[in-house]
């Protein structure tokens, strides 16, 4: 045994690539790794395969990571890219992935001398691949409706989620809408996103603005995060055109963006920025935006950036997402595009006197608190399984 007497069962996590971006699952598991062994399995996404630059880039990254093998990232945590084919509805593909994943996991857990873990997954289809892998419990942490993710295999994901939620020992949802949808089938508990309060509250004390932003003219309206199909580019274009004397700053990796929007003269792309540097960049912005499209995925979502925006103290304007309504009036929520534009103009005129109230509104939502809630959920699951075994 690598770590002496273990108080908690190990955790096997299937989610986005570790370290790629600070997702809610990464925030939570990083805090759990201090008191239990964790094996984090980077997994194939939910998009259909396409012959485009994004697919080719990600495929090359995966091939390189498969060759890397098991990597230890802290005293009690390891990360591995499991070999698996892109998600497929065919039985042959599922059986192939089950063999590849189970065989690799058996070797890893034998090497680390770890007992059967609690399996926690954010991806609905993963349970197809670990049916025969020994486990203490199965937990589904639902962070989005992946059936409506761009280019998703909708029918296959809906079937996978239905099977997973019924098989799981614990189901968690990050929004009330996700909880309500899943609760029509099984018992589902609400575990909302958290925020690194102290990190984003440091925004007012970050010093000089980055040169890239200091050189831009006028007020600065900003978005930070993944730039992809779920952003309302028509709305963003109207924001830019209505505020021609201001600069619209887009911070993040670009997976998709219409060329017409790119060419607007006051729209500026500055690329992705490290998570630890975000407060410095946010400090240079006057208004933050949550400009998502209105579709079934977004209406069920809980934008991770929402609490980060509020913790920074910056005026924030959001489209009409139910989870954002829960934090009114600290966030301005627009019922439609016209009111969104009006609220942006209103936010640009704000003098900053509401910053402290915004930070206070999310002060109790720290990731340490959310991790403690998850720790309690996992403890309850273990206790129930032990009681049934007894």
DAUR-V31566 format. One record per residue. RES is the residue in one small letter. SS is DSSP state (helix for helix, strand for strand, loop for the rest). OMEGA is omega in degrees with one decimal (999 if undefined). Layout:
res=(RES/RES)
ss=(SS/SS)
omega=(OMEGA/OMEGA)
This chain:
res=(x/x/x/x/x/x/x/x/x/x/x/x/x/x/x/x/x/x/x/x/x/x/x/x/x/x/x/x/x/x/x/x/x/x/x/x/x/x/x/x/x/x/x/x/x/x/x/x/x/x/x/x/x/x/x/x/x/x/x/x/x/x/x/x/x/x/x/x/x/x/x/x/x/x/x/x/x/x/x/x/x/x/x/x/x/x/x/x/x/x/x/x/x/x/x/x/x/x/x/x/x/x/x/x/x/x/x/x/x/x/x/x/x/x/x/x/x/x/x/x/x/x/x/x/x/x/x/x/x/x/x/x/x/x/x/x/x/x/x/x/x/x/x/x/x/x/x/x/x/x/x/x/x/x/x/x/x/x/x/x/x/x/x/x/x/x/x/x/x/x/x/x/x/x/x/x/x/x/x/x/x/x/x/x/x/x/x/x/x/x/x/x/x/x/x/x/x/x/x/x/x/x/x/x/x/x/x/x/x/x/x/x/x/x/x/x/x/x/x/x/x/x/x/x/x/x/x/x/x/x/x/x/x/x/x/x/x/x/x/x/x/x/x/x/x/x/x/x/x/x/x/x/x/x/x/x/x/x/x/x/x/x/x/x/x/x/x/x/x/x/x/x/x/x/x/x/x/x/x/x/x/x/x/x/x/x/x/x/x/x/x/x/x/x/x/x/x/x/x/x/x/x/x/x/x/x/x/x/x/x/x/x/x/x/x/x/x/x/x/x/x/x/x/x/x/x/x/x/x/x/x/x/x/x/x/x/x/x/x/x/x/x/x/x/x/x/x/x/x/x/x/x/x/x/x/x/x/x/x/x/x/x/x/x/x/x/x/x/x/x/x/x/x/x/x/x/x/x/x/x/x/x/x/x/x/x/x/x/x/x)
ss=(loop/loop/loop/loop/loop/loop/loop/loop/loop/loop/strand/strand/strand/strand/strand/loop/loop/loop/loop/loop/loop/loop/loop/helix/helix/helix/helix/helix/helix/helix/helix/helix/loop/loop/loop/loop/loop/strand/strand/strand/strand/strand/loop/loop/loop/loop/strand/loop/loop/loop/loop/loop/helix/helix/helix/helix/helix/helix/helix/helix/helix/helix/helix/helix/helix/helix/helix/helix/loop/loop/strand/strand/strand/strand/loop/loop/strand/strand/strand/strand/strand/loop/loop/loop/loop/loop/loop/loop/loop/loop/helix/helix/helix/helix/helix/helix/helix/helix/helix/helix/helix/helix/helix/helix/helix/helix/helix/helix/helix/helix/helix/helix/loop/loop/loop/loop/strand/strand/strand/strand/strand/loop/loop/helix/helix/helix/helix/helix/helix/loop/loop/loop/loop/loop/strand/strand/strand/strand/strand/strand/strand/strand/loop/loop/loop/helix/helix/helix/loop/loop/loop/strand/loop/helix/helix/helix/helix/helix/helix/helix/helix/helix/helix/helix/helix/helix/helix/loop/loop/strand/strand/strand/strand/loop/loop/helix/helix/helix/helix/helix/helix/helix/helix/loop/loop/loop/loop/loop/strand/strand/loop/loop/loop/loop/strand/loop/helix/helix/helix/helix/helix/helix/helix/helix/helix/loop/loop/loop/loop/loop/helix/helix/helix/helix/loop/loop/loop/loop/loop/strand/strand/strand/strand/strand/loop/loop/strand/loop/loop/loop/strand/loop/helix/helix/helix/helix/helix/helix/helix/helix/helix/helix/loop/loop/loop/loop/strand/strand/strand/strand/strand/loop/loop/strand/loop/loop/loop/loop/helix/helix/helix/helix/loop/loop/loop/loop/strand/strand/strand/strand/strand/loop/loop/loop/helix/helix/helix/helix/helix/helix/helix/helix/helix/loop/loop/loop/strand/strand/strand/strand/loop/strand/loop/loop/loop/helix/helix/helix/helix/helix/loop/loop/loop/helix/helix/helix/helix/helix/helix/helix/helix/helix/loop/loop/strand/strand/strand/strand/loop/loop/loop/helix/helix/helix/helix/loop/loop/loop/loop/loop/loop/strand/strand/loop/loop/loop/helix/helix/helix/helix/helix/helix/helix/helix/helix/helix/helix/helix/loop/loop/loop/loop/loop/loop/helix/helix/helix/helix/helix/helix/helix/loop/loop/loop/loop/strand/helix/helix/helix/helix/helix/helix/helix/helix/helix/helix/helix/helix/helix/helix/helix/helix/helix/helix/helix/helix/helix/helix/helix/loop)
omega=(-173.4/-167.5/177.7/-179.2/-178.7/178.0/-177.3/175.2/178.1/-179.0/172.8/-172.3/171.9/-176.4/177.2/-177.3/179.9/177.4/-178.4/171.9/-173.5/178.9/179.5/-179.9/178.6/176.5/-176.6/-173.8/177.2/-179.8/176.8/-175.4/178.0/-176.8/177.5/175.5/-178.2/168.4/-178.4/-177.9/172.0/-169.9/175.2/-177.8/-173.6/-178.9/168.9/177.2/177.4/178.4/179.2/-175.4/-179.1/-179.3/179.9/179.7/-178.9/178.9/178.9/177.8/-178.3/179.6/178.5/-178.2/176.7/-179.8/-177.1/-179.7/-175.7/-179.4/177.2/-176.0/173.3/-174.7/-174.7/-179.1/179.4/179.6/178.9/169.3/-179.0/176.6/176.3/176.4/174.2/-175.8/-178.2/178.0/-176.2/-178.2/-179.7/178.6/179.0/179.2/177.9/178.5/178.3/-180.0/-178.6/-175.5/-177.6/-179.7/-179.8/-179.5/178.2/179.5/-179.2/-176.9/174.8/179.8/-178.4/-178.8/-179.4/175.5/179.5/-174.2/159.3/178.4/177.1/-179.1/171.4/-175.7/-170.7/-170.7/-171.8/-175.9/174.3/-171.9/-176.9/-177.6/-174.9/178.5/-176.5/179.7/174.8/-179.1/178.5/-177.1/174.9/178.5/-172.3/-178.1/-179.9/169.5/-173.4/176.6/179.7/174.6/-178.9/176.0/-178.0/172.1/-165.5/-176.1/-178.8/-179.3/178.1/177.9/179.7/-179.0/178.6/179.9/-178.4/-176.7/179.1/-178.8/-172.9/174.3/-179.4/176.8/-179.4/176.9/-175.2/177.8/177.3/179.7/176.6/178.8/-179.2/-179.6/-178.8/-178.2/174.4/-179.9/-172.5/173.6/-178.2/-176.5/-178.5/173.8/-175.6/176.3/173.3/179.3/174.0/-169.6/-175.6/-179.9/-176.2/176.0/178.3/-176.7/-177.5/-175.9/-172.6/177.4/-174.9/178.0/173.8/-178.5/-178.9/-179.9/-179.3/-177.4/-176.9/-178.2/170.6/174.9/-176.2/176.8/-171.2/169.0/173.0/-178.1/179.9/177.7/-170.2/-170.5/-176.0/173.1/179.1/-175.6/174.9/177.2/179.3/178.5/178.5/176.0/-178.5/-177.2/-179.5/-179.6/-174.9/178.4/178.9/176.5/174.9/-173.0/178.7/-178.1/176.9/177.7/-179.5/172.5/179.2/176.5/178.4/-177.7/-179.6/178.5/179.4/-172.3/179.1/-170.3/-177.8/175.0/-174.1/176.6/-177.5/176.9/178.3/178.2/-179.6/-179.7/-176.9/-179.7/-173.8/-179.8/179.6/179.7/179.5/-179.5/-177.6/-179.2/-179.0/-179.5/177.5/-175.6/167.6/-167.5/-173.3/175.4/178.5/178.3/-175.4/179.6/-177.1/-179.5/178.0/-170.4/169.5/-174.6/-179.5/-177.5/-175.4/-179.0/175.9/176.6/-178.0/179.1/177.0/-178.8/-175.0/172.9/-173.8/178.0/-176.5/167.1/-172.1/174.9/-177.4/-179.7/176.1/178.3/-179.5/-176.6/170.6/2.2/-176.0/171.1/177.1/-176.7/-176.3/179.4/-179.5/-176.4/-179.0/179.8/175.6/-179.9/178.8/-179.1/175.2/178.4/178.9/-179.2/179.1/-179.5/-177.2/-177.2/178.0/-176.6/-178.4/-175.0/-177.6/179.6/178.1/179.8/-180.0/-177.6/-178.8/-175.8/-177.7/-175.1/-177.2/179.8/177.0/177.8/179.3/178.8/177.3/176.2/178.0/177.4/179.0/177.2/-178.8/177.1/178.3/178.7/179.4/-179.1/179.3/179.3/178.6/-179.8/179.6/178.9/-179.9/999)
